[in-house]
C-alpha cells in the first residue's frame, strides 16, 4: 500500500510492472509508461526485455547489454531477482532503473512475473563516479593498476576457456625522469597525458591500455601473435619518435618508450607470473639503451635470479678485494710509442664465473654501489700509475659521473697529477644535457684532466656533444673498426671521424684493432692512437709494469680472447 501511495504522489519514484507467462507487459500503469517514455497502448502486450533493449545503450555482448542479458536470463529461468540495474536513454538523457521481481505460480502453473522498478539514476551516477575514480588514473583517464589486476583475473579465465593467445606489454618511458627533473612535475604530468593520447591512437579494439603508475603502462593485446605484438611495439615506439610532444610554454622534450613483451596461449599463467616475465623482458630493453622491445624467454628468469645473487655478493666482493683491476695499453699509431693504459675491472664470481665489465657496472648501479666501485678502482689505479713514467696517461671510464665528486679527493690523497688522468665519458651523461653537466666537465678540464668522448659514432647525438663541449679526445667505437675493411659505409664513417678529429684539433683513438690490416689502414688515415687485442690484451698490474720497458709496439697478436 505504501508503494502504491508513493506511485500516486510521485510519478518519478517507484513503479510496478506485471508481465504474463510469455513475457509481455500487462496492466501497464501511467507511472510505468512515463518512466519508460512510452504510452500505455505502446507498452501493453510488448515484451519487457524488448522495450528495455530499444532504449538501452549500444550492445556490448551478444547483441544485448550485459545487465539486460542478466535480466533476460532470470526471466527465462523463472527465478527471483533483486536490484538488476538497466540503463536507457530518454530524450537524449541517460537513466538507470533498478528492477526486482518474483515469478508467480498458480497451482504450480507459471503465470508470469510481478515486480517493482525504481529510478536510481542519481545514485547510479554517484556510484559510477566513485567506481571510475577507484579504477581509473585521474591524470590520464586510463584504467589503473587495480583495474588491470581485476580485468586480467577475469580475462585469463576467458582466455583459458577459449584457448586465446594474447600478448602483455610492459611499457616504460625513456627520458621521463629527465623531463621531471629539468622542467618540473607539472610538465611531467602533461607529458604523461599526451603520451597516453598518442598510444591510444596507435591501438585498436584488440588492445586495452592501462597506466600502472609513474611512467609505466601495461597493454593487453588479444588474439596476438609474435608478429602482431612486434608490430604493436614498433607502432608505439614510432609514435613517440615521429610526433614531437609539445608541453607547456611550447617546450618540446624528447621522449621514447621501451617494451617488455610476454606471449601466452590461453590463460594458464597467473597475473603475477606474467607481470614478472614482462618486467624481465623490459629490463633487457632498458639495458641496451631503450627505444626498443624484447620478448620474454625462460632464460631471462634464470638471468634475473643470477643477477639478484650477484647484487647481494657485490658489496662483499668490493670489501674482500675480489674486484680486480687490469690495464689495456693504447699506443701512438704513428710513432708506436706507449701512450698510457685504460683501466678495466674484472670480477670472477666463485659460482657464476667471470662477470663482463659492462655487466658489473650495471649491477653496481642497481646495487647502489657504483660510487664505491668507481672510487675504489680510480684510487687503486692512481696509486699504481704514480710509478709510471711521467708522460703516460691513466684512462678511467667506470661510470665516471657517479663518483666525479670524489675525484679531487682521490687525486689529493694519492698524489697523482691531474694532467695525467683521462676521464672517458659516454653519451649517457648527456641524455638531458644541462648547465650543471657542462659546468662539471669544464671544472675537471680546468684542473688539467683530459676529457675523452667514448664510443663515438655509436649513439645519436655525438656531433652535438662536440659542438657544446671541447673534448680533448674522441674514441672511435670498435664496431666501425671491425667492419671498415669489408663494408664501404663503415669505412666512410671511419674516414669521416678521423678527418673531423683532425679539423677540430683533437686526438682520436681507434678501439678494437685486431688485425694488421686494420692497423695499417688506420695509420694511413692519420689515426692518432690505437687500442686493441692485436697489440695487447688487458694486463694485470705486474705485466703492465713490465710493458713500460719495451720500445715500440708489442709483438702483434693475431687472435682475440
Order of alpha helices (4+ residues) and beta strands (2+ residues): alpha-beta-alpha-alpha-alpha-alpha-beta-beta-beta-alpha-alpha-beta-alpha-alpha-beta-beta-alpha-beta-beta-beta-alpha-beta-alpha-beta-beta-beta-alpha-alpha-beta-alpha-beta-alpha-beta-alpha-beta-alpha-alpha-beta-alpha-beta-alpha
